[in-house]
Amino acid sequence: MKLLSDTAVLLQKELRAEFRSHELLTTASIFILIVIVLFSFTFDPTTAESKQFGPGLLWLAFLFSASLMLQPSFLKEKTNDTLSALRLAVGDPFAIFLAKLCANTIFLLVTELILLLVFGVFFNIAVMPVFWKLAFVFFLGSLGVSTTGTALSAVSSQARMREVLLPILLLPLLVPVLIPSAEATRALFEPDHALRWDWLGILIAFDVVFLTALWLFGEYLLEE
Amino acid sequence: MTKTAVYTLLVCVLMGLSAYAAFYVAPTEVTMGLVQRIFYLHAPSGMTSLAAFLVSFVGSVMYLLTRKPRWDWLAVSSAEVGVAFCTVVLLTGPIWAHPAWGVWWAWDARLTSTLVLWLLYVAFLILRTMMEDDDRRAVVSAFFGVFAFLDVPLVYGSIWWWRTQHPQPVVFTSAGLDPTMRKVFYLSWLSLLCLMALLIRQRYELEASREELRMLEQELEAR
């Protein structure tokens, strides 16, 4: 219970900091938009191909932006020297991770859903009929991205060349998120709008495995 | 002769034997012909790299739990050796694929997942070069080592589901592989496992000497 109340307080802090500055949400949205626009030059977005390649490109854009967006998650605590204060404030250090990863999941999900509408307009795909199913797929995918991404942001914040390091560590690790998310998204754009539980199963397995690993080993990353 | 010299000699003999067996004892495969013989290096290397990554995972977990530097040395040594064997798989795979499938790289399930695995462990080694402090490097890379290894079954599972064009595994099933081929395969795997153990041991010793040197330097500075 202490863990949950600590997490709630820290989550409030993360959300308040972001909604005051809007730094992450605006930059990430614009970044994804740029990537989507650039992708449109690499193939003809008006053809039926956009349904085939679109979901994959969309998820690639999400992963690239996440690998930049998750960077400040721990770095800002390091530059402001607030990490030790956070550690003293909570009973279980997992609360710090839990709060940050919940906040990051929310930020990712918000940018993804905004950009989904833009994507639907640009690539001429009807997203509204399957919006809630897509939101569910995006939630499972974003949870996986932010669980591993938040942990690795704590890793990279302690290293040199951290701006390059985080994508190098994170992107290969996210292959089991990219494939099922893109496939499940593509299936939703098919005429029958089916939720593909085989793909969602892999996503859920990924989320459970890495949440558990973070819970077991995360605290070692926060040592001084 | 030292213990290492004896063991090295043993590994050399084993490697020579399995090379001989792969070229002269194993029968030539009917459809693929001579090029199939690279299988005795390719597939056991893949399995050996997985074994090395498993050792690295054990080293990482044990380091996080006990904080004894020797577990960190084991983790980094076996990760490096695993990457070396993984590189062998990635180089021999296309050599086999070109005559068999007509292309160097087919993006098939197993080759692709091996490539992702290689990237993960190269990232692990890069991470280690980016950390100054020894203790922090050990903790942080052990953490990443755990994450990377947990990712392996998920990578294989998702890529497998996604596309499969690779020849199905025939080694562990009762039918499919000729008995002589199977024996040669296991001999090659055994020799590669012994080579892996030798390399990890040598690399571990190097790490231990580095630590000793660091201690001596510190002692010198203190005077």
Interface residues (C-beta under 8 A of the other chain):
Chain A: T148 A151 L152 V155 Q158 A159 R160 M161 R162 L165 I168 L169 P172 L173 V175 P176 I179 P180 E183 D198 W199 I202 A205 F206 V209 F210 A213 F217 Y220 L221 E223
Chain B: L64 V116 L119 L120 A123 I126 L127 M130 M131 E132 R136 V139 V140 A142 F143 F144 V146 F147 A148 L150 D151 L154 V155 G157 S158 I159 W161 W162
